[in-house]
Amino acid sequence: MNRNERRIVGFLRQLFRRCEDRLFASDDAWAQHRGLQISRRPNGHGRRYRDPRWDLVTACPECTDIGASGIGRCGECGGRGTVRLDKAPTVTRNPP
């Protein structure tokens, strides 16, 4: 690819990114308002919105995510199979 072709491809990528930013502006604002993490899809087409509170949920160490310990419900997780961690994750509120 010669220099002019690279410039054209770069310009088109930048133009596409601007169009995508405008297309997802309202969704990004909604997600940002709710404290969700916003990331671009690996292929560059679309967004991924993720609630960082899921970082607080993990498998129960007592019953190893089964929800039962011995013959009864697990006392650690109450039979859910998951427990919440104490430390809250940091939230990134800036769109990509």
C-alpha positions as CSV (number, residue, x, y, z in Angstrom):
1,M,0.0,0.0,0.0
2,N,1.5,3.3,-1.0
3,R,1.4,6.5,1.0
4,N,-1.7,8.0,-0.6
5,E,-3.6,4.7,0.0
6,R,-2.6,4.7,3.6
7,R,-3.8,8.3,4.0
8,I,-7.2,7.5,2.5
9,V,-7.6,4.4,4.7
10,G,-6.7,6.5,7.8
11,F,-9.1,9.2,6.8
12,L,-11.9,6.7,6.3
13,R,-11.2,5.0,9.6
14,Q,-11.3,8.3,11.4
15,L,-14.5,9.3,9.6
16,F,-16.1,5.9,10.5
17,R,-15.1,6.4,14.2
18,R,-16.7,9.9,14.3
19,C,-19.9,8.5,12.8
20,E,-19.9,5.6,15.3
21,D,-19.4,8.1,18.2
22,R,-22.3,10.1,17.0
23,L,-24.4,7.0,16.5
24,F,-23.7,5.7,20.1
25,A,-23.8,9.1,21.8
26,S,-27.1,8.7,23.5
27,D,-26.3,5.1,24.6
28,D,-22.9,6.2,25.9
29,A,-24.6,9.0,27.9
30,W,-27.1,6.6,29.4
31,A,-24.4,4.1,30.4
32,Q,-22.1,6.8,31.7
33,H,-24.9,8.2,33.9
34,R,-25.4,4.8,35.5
35,G,-21.7,4.2,36.1
36,L,-21.3,1.5,33.5
37,Q,-18.0,0.8,31.8
38,I,-17.9,1.6,28.1
39,S,-15.6,-0.1,25.7
40,R,-15.4,-0.5,22.0
41,R,-15.8,-3.9,20.4
42,P,-12.6,-5.5,19.3
43,N,-13.6,-5.3,15.7
44,G,-14.4,-1.6,16.1
45,H,-18.1,-2.0,15.3
46,G,-20.2,-1.4,18.3
47,R,-19.9,-0.8,22.1
48,R,-19.8,-3.0,25.1
49,Y,-21.5,-1.8,28.3
50,R,-20.6,-3.5,31.6
51,D,-21.7,-3.0,35.2
52,P,-18.5,-3.0,37.3
53,R,-20.6,-4.3,40.3
54,W,-20.2,-7.7,38.8
55,D,-16.6,-7.6,40.0
56,L,-18.0,-7.9,43.5
57,V,-19.6,-11.3,42.8
58,T,-17.5,-14.5,43.0
59,A,-18.0,-18.2,43.6
60,C,-18.5,-19.2,47.2
61,P,-15.3,-20.6,48.7
62,E,-17.1,-22.9,51.0
63,C,-19.4,-24.8,48.6
64,T,-17.4,-24.0,45.4
65,D,-20.4,-22.6,43.6
66,I,-22.7,-25.5,44.3
67,G,-24.9,-23.8,46.9
68,A,-25.0,-26.8,49.2
69,S,-22.6,-27.9,51.9
70,G,-23.0,-31.5,53.1
71,I,-26.7,-32.3,53.4
72,G,-28.0,-28.7,53.7
73,R,-27.7,-25.3,52.2
74,C,-24.3,-23.6,52.5
75,G,-24.1,-21.3,55.5
76,E,-21.6,-19.0,53.8
77,C,-23.7,-18.1,50.7
78,G,-27.2,-19.2,51.8
79,G,-27.5,-21.7,48.9
80,R,-26.9,-19.1,46.2
81,G,-23.4,-20.4,45.2
82,T,-22.0,-16.9,45.1
83,V,-20.8,-14.3,47.6
84,R,-20.1,-10.6,47.4
85,L,-16.7,-9.2,48.0
86,D,-16.1,-6.3,50.3
87,K,-14.0,-4.1,48.1
88,A,-15.9,-2.0,45.5
89,P,-14.1,-1.7,42.1
90,T,-13.1,1.6,40.6
91,V,-15.5,2.9,38.0
92,T,-14.3,4.6,34.8
93,R,-16.9,7.1,33.6
94,N,-15.2,8.4,30.5
95,P,-16.4,7.1,27.2
96,P,-13.7,5.5,25.0
